Amino acid sequence: MMMVIIILVILIYIIMCIDKKEVYSLYNLYFKVNAPEKNIKNFGLLTATKLDVQRTIFGFEEDIINTEEETKKEEEVINIEYEDNIIDIDFETLKSSTNDKNLINIYNYIENSTPTKKNEYTGYFKGKNLIFILAEGFNNIAVDENLTPTLYKLSNSGFVFNNFYSPVFLSTTGGEFQATTGLIPTQGTLKLWKEEKPTIKYALGNSLGNLGYYASAYHNWTYNYYSRDITMGTLGFDIYMGLGNGLEQLMSRNWLPSDIDLIDVTADFYMEKEPFVTYYVTVSGHAPYVISQGNSIAYKNKEEVQDLPYSQMIKAYLATQIELDRALEKLIDMLEKKGKLDNTVIALVGDHYPYTIPVNEINQISSYERDDIIEVNRSNFILWNNEMKEVIEVEKVGSQIDVLPTLLNLFGVEYDSRLIIGKDILSDSTEGIAIFSNRSWVTNLGTYISTTGVFTPKEGAEIEEGYINKKNVEVANKFTMSNNFIKYNIYTKF
């Protein structure tokens, strides 16, 4: 009997070792890569649960997957007049000064990563103020010329990103982490962020604060929810107000609080302190999407949506986004009255799509049929300044993790693009990619669904041999390195 078990174990191991070069091979999933959904599919719920518990208790260090395809720098077919967005780093000294193999692997990965190049938009907004808004539940289905005219105006002028996604990662905190750090969140990574308080060197508060900007942040709900009393400091926003540390004295704490009130009571705190970078986390767009006293914002704006030909959830959702729209209208009006509008950039992304609404109901208002894995996450990245007279349309695929490096480049911040997992969407030196929590991805060449292993090329796309595995390796390493940057407090090393 013992011999049978031994033979069986050996056979299983041999099977697992088949095609180890495939990033999501059985061997890599069991020993090197932490992809829970793929573990369930390949090993079954019992083994996947065992792996999850084991890795939670004893820890798990994901390997950086080095393959010739992934580490080879992408061929540059761009104008050589633009310099790389990098800083001078002595990698040899860093590697020789440590015996930690994990750190050495991290340094090797960074050194061999393809940097983005500066481009025609580098410094485009240099010296201007920035108001960055993480809008609760915002999605492009909320943009309507009549119902939400300010959102419509901002979404269709300035920079217009036609292939932008706001992937759901662990609710609002995951969306916030992506947009403010340029890294991919996992449960473990977010836990480290909140407990270890690492330095996020290139976060907007730190980057622009170092250039003399007045950096402040505001949230119209409980100030320490999602540990923001800790994480705002890591982003460089030492001046941070929410309900519970001062803002409750100025506005209502009813559920849901108004985004209009948030703008109204905070604008004077920073508008006279140019240059300024202001970060808002709004909450009026939050679920539940019901038109009742259970959602005071939807109830407040019910008359605007009551005759629309949609489900009650969609109407309630739109009613909450009307509040965001009017808050933006008020913000623009206040900036104009204070003579700050032309010198201020407004950037806005949603934390995630309204995922409590079934996809079939979202499709009632969507301009095209969305699936529940990829396209349901398609959204807007609003990036607008009143002085921009022409629309600049961008077709390159991008997502939340690309917001920070895009803004850094536009504001002329010197940074090392190898130290941010997301990339400047306006640079053509790296291929755009949107990455989702289950390791599915989208590029301008097609869509890969990780749960099925199926890649669907876009019409007319020419796919080179090995492209899918190359991208899977890239995605796996982006997950690993996002965690490593936080775990090893990597920004303090440079």
N, C-alpha and C positions, 0 to 999 in steps of 0.2 A: 504493500500500500504506500509506504514512504517513497519507494522508488517511482511509483506512478505520479505522486505529487511533485517530486523533483523534476521528472521528465516534463510534466505539464508546465511547471514554472519556467523551465528552460525554453520550451516551445513558445510560451507567451512572450518571453523576453526577446526571442528571435523575431517573432512577428512584430513586436514593438519597434525593433531596430530597422525594419524595412523603411527605406526612403527617409532616413534621418535628416536629409537636407531640406525636406519639406518643413516649413516653419511650424505647422500645426500637425506634424506627425504624432503618432501615439507616444513615441519616445520623448519628444520635446514637451508634449503636454504633461506627461507624467513626471519628468525630471527637471525641465528648464523653464517652461512657460506657464503663467497663471491665467488661464482663460476659462473661467467657470462654466460658461454656457457650452463651450466646446467639450469640456470634461464630461458634462452630463450626457451630451450626445454620443461621445465616443466610448465612455467607460460605464455609463449608467449612473443612476442617482446615488446608489449606495457607495460606489467607489469615489464618485465626485464629491460626495459629502465627507467621506473619510479624508480625502486630500485637502478639502477646505478647512476642516477642523484641525488637521495636523499642521497645516501652514499657518493657521491663526495662532495656535498654541506655541509652536516651536519657531515660527518665523519662516520666511521663504525668500531667498535672494534670486530673483529672476536673472538668468544669464542674458548678457548682450549677445545677440546672434550675429556673428561675423561671417559674412559670405562675400565672395568676390564681387557679386553684383551689388550688394548693399553698401559696402565700404568704398567702392570705387566712386570717385567724385563724378557727378553728372557732367556730361560734355557741355561746355559753355558755348552757346551760339548767340551771344549777346554782344552789345556794343562794348568794346574794351575800354572805352573812356570812363566807365563807371568803376569805382573802387569797391572792394568787398566791404560789407558791413561787419567788421571784426575789430578787435583790439589786440594789442601785442601781448601774446601769452607765451611764456617759456615752458613749453610742455615737457621738455627733457629734464629741466630742474624739478618740476612738479613730480614727475614719475620717479626720479632718483631719490627724492626726499621722503618716500613712503614705502613701506613693505606691504601695504594693504592691496591685495590683488584686485579687489573690487574698484578701488580708487584708480588704480593704474588702467583698468579696463575702461573706466569712465573717461579718463583723460584721453585715451586712445580714440574712443568714439568721438569725442568732441573735436579732436584734432583732425580726424578724417571726415568729418561732416562737411557737406557742401554749404558754404555760407551764401546768403543772399547778397546781391550787389545793390549799391545805391542806384538810384534811378532818377528819371526826370521829375519825380515828385518828392525827392529828398529835400526836406526843409520847406516844403510848400506852405506849411502853417507855422513856420518858426516864429516864436515870439508872441503868438496869439494865445488867448485864454482857451481853456478846454473845459467843457461840461460833459461828463461821461455818465450815461444813464443805463443802469441795468433794470430793464422794465419787466415786472412780474407778468408772466404768461403772454408776453407780446409775440405775435406771429403776423406774417404778412396777410393772413386772412382778415385781419382787423383794419387793413388800409382801404379806405373808401373815400372817394372824392367828396361825397356829400355828408356822410356820417362822421368821418374823422378827417376833416380837411387839412389839419396841420400835419398829421402823420402822412397824409397823401402828398402834401407839398414837399416835406422833407425826404420822403422815400423816392420821389421822382425828380429830385434836383440834387446838386452837389455831386458827390461820388455815388454811383448807383451800382451795387454789386448784384449781378443777375444770377449768380450761382452760389449763394451763401446759405449755410446751414447752422442752426443752433441745436446741436445734438443734446438729448437728455442724458445727463450723467448725474444720478443721485439727487434729483430735484434741484432746487434753487442754489444750494451750496456748491453743487457741481458746475452749474452754469457760471456762477460767480468766479469760481476758481479758474475755469478755462479763460474767461474774458480778462481777468485781472493779472494772471501770471503767465499766460501763454503755454500752460502745461495741461496734460491730460489727467483728470482726477480718477482715483479709485477710492474705495472705502479706506484702505490703508494709507494712501497718500493724504487724503483729507484729515485723517486722524493725526498724522505726523504734523501737518500744517498747523492744526489747532493746538496741539500739545507741546510741540518743540519750538514753536515760534521762530522758524528759520528766516533768514534775511532774503527777501525777494528783491534783489538788486534793481531789476529793470521795471518793476511795477510803477505805474504812473506817478503815484505820490512820491516815491523815492527818486525816480528819474527826473521829473520836472521840478520836484522840490529842491534837488541839487542845483538846479538852474535858477533858483530864486523865486520859484512859484509858491504862492500861498496854497497849501494843500489841505483840503477839508472834505469830509464825507458826511452824508446824512441819510437816515433811514426812518420811514414813518411806521415802524413797528418796533417791537422789543429790541433794545440796543444790543443785548448779548445773545440774541437768537443766532444759532449756528456759530456761536463763539466769536461773533464779530467784534466784541470788545477786545479780543486778542488779535484776530487776523487783520483788522484794519491797520493796526500798527505795523504789521509785516509788509503791508502794501505802501507804507509811507504816509498814511493818514492819521497822524497823531491827534488831530482835531477831528473828532467824530462824535456826532450827536444822534441819538435815537430816543425812542420812548423808554424812559427809565433812567437816563442820564442827562436830562435837561429838556428834551423836546416835548415831553408830556406837559410841561408848563405852558406851552405855546399852542398846542393843537389837541384835538380830541383823540382819545384812545379807543374809540368805538371800533368794532369790527364791521366793515373794513375802514381803515383811515383813508383820507382823501389825498391823492397826489397833488391836487390843486393847493390844498392847505400846506403840504410839504414845501412846495415852491414858495408860497406866499410868506411863510414864517422864517425861511432860511436865507432867501436871496440877499438880504442886506448884510448878512454875516461875511460874505466874501466878495461881493461885486465892487466894492471900493478898494480892494486889495490887489490890484493888478501887478504882475500877471497872476492868474489863479488857475488851479486845476481843481475841479469840484466833482465829486463822485456821489451820485444818487442811486440808492436802491429803493425802488418803488414797490408798493404792495396793493394798490387799488385793483389790479388785474387778477387778483388771486381767486381761486376756487373757494367755495362751491359756486357753480354757475347756476344760480336760481334767482328768480325775480321775487324776492320776499325779504323780510327783515333779516333772514339768515345771511344775506349779502346786501349790506346797506348801500353800497355803491351801485349795484345793478338795480336795486329798488329806486334809488334816487334818479336814475336816468332811464327808467322803464318806458316813459312816454316816447322817447326817441326811437325805440326799437319795437314797440308793441304791434305794429302793423307789418313788420317784415315777414316774408314767407319762409321762415326758418323754424327749426325746433326751439323749444324753450331754452335749452342749454346754450345754443348758439346766440339767441337773442340776449340772454343774460351776459354771456361772454362779451359781446359787442358793447353792451351797456357799460361794462367795466372799462373797456378800452376807450370809450368816449371820455371818461375821466382823465386818462392819461393824455389824450389828445388836447383836452382843455388845459391841462397842466403845462403842456408844451407851449400852447398858445400864450398862456400867462407868462411863462419864462421868457419867450421871445419879446413880448410886450415890455416886460420889466427891463430887459437888456437894452431895448431900443430907447426907452425913456431915460435910461442912465447913460446913453451914448456908448454902450459897450457892444452892441450887436455885431457891427462889422469886424470887431477885433476878437470875436468869440466863436469857437467851433463847437457844434453840438454833435456828439456821437451817441448812438443808442443801439443797444441790442436787447433781445429778450433773453431771459434766463433759460427758457425752454418753451416749447409749444404748449398749449393748454391740454396736457395729457389726460386730464380727467374726462375730456369729451371724446366719445368714440369716433374713430376715423370716418365711419360712414356719415356721421353728422358734420364733421369738419369738411367733408367733400360736398356738403350742401352749398358751401360758400366758397370753396376753392375754385380757382379758374381751371383746374385740371384734376384728374383722378389721382389721389395720393395713396401710396401704400403705407403700412403701419410700421415700417422699419426705417426707411430712408427718407422718402419724400415728405412724410408728415413733419419732418424737422426743417424743411426748407423755409427760410425766413428772410428778413431784411437786416442789413447792417447799415443804419442811417449814419451818414457822415456829411455834415452840411455846414456851410458858412455863407452868410448873406452876401459876401462880396463875389462869390463864384457865379459867373454869368452863364457859363456853359455847363451842361451835364457831361460828366466823365463816366462812361459806362465801362464796367469791368466784367469780362466773361470768365475769368479764371475762377476755379472752384476755391472756396474758402469757408472757414468756420470760426467758431468762438475763439479757438486757440490762436487764430491769426490776427485777432483784433489788436492786441498789445503791440506786436512788432510793426504792424502797419501804422499805428499811431506814432510810435517812436520814430520811424523813418520820416513821417510827414512833419513832425515837430523838430526834426534835425537833431535828435538825441544820438550821441555816439554810443553805440552798443555793439555787442558781439552776437550776431545772428545765430551762431552755433550754440549759444547758451539759452536759447528759447526754442521749444519744440515746435510751436507754431511759426509761420513764416509770413513776411510782408506780402500781402496779396497783390500789391502793385509792382512787385519785382518779377521779372521773367526768368530769373536764374534758377528757380526751383519749380517743380511741377506742383500745382495746387492739389490738395487732398483734404477731404472732410472725413473725419474718423468718428465712429460711433461706439457706444459702450460695449457692444458685443463683438467688436473688431471688424464689423463691416466697414466699407469705405467707398468713397466716390472720388473720381478724378474727372478731368475733362475728356478722358478716353472711355470711361464706362463706370459701371457699378458692380461691386463685389458684395454678395450676401454671405456672411460667414457661416450662418446656420445651415446653408445648403451647399456651400462651396462653389456656387455658380457665379461666374462673371458675365455680365451682359454688356458688350461693347456698344458705344454710341454709334449711330448711323455714320458710316464713312470712316470710322476710326481704324487706323492700322496698328495692330497690337504686336509688338515684338515678342519673340520667344522668351519665356521666362519672366514676362512682365508681372504676372499675377503673383508668383512666389516672391519676386523682388519687392513688390508692394506689401505683401504680407509680412515679410521680414522687417521692412521699414516701419510698419504699424506696430508690430510687436516691440521693436526697439524704442519707439516713441512712448509706449506705455511704460516700459522698464526705466527709461531715462527720466521720464517725468517724476517717477517715484524716487529715483536716485538723487535728482537735484534737490529734493526736499530732505530725504533721509540723511544725506551726507552734507547738508547745508552748503551745497557746492558753490553758491555765489560768494561765499566768504574766502574761497580759495584763490580768487583772481583779483 
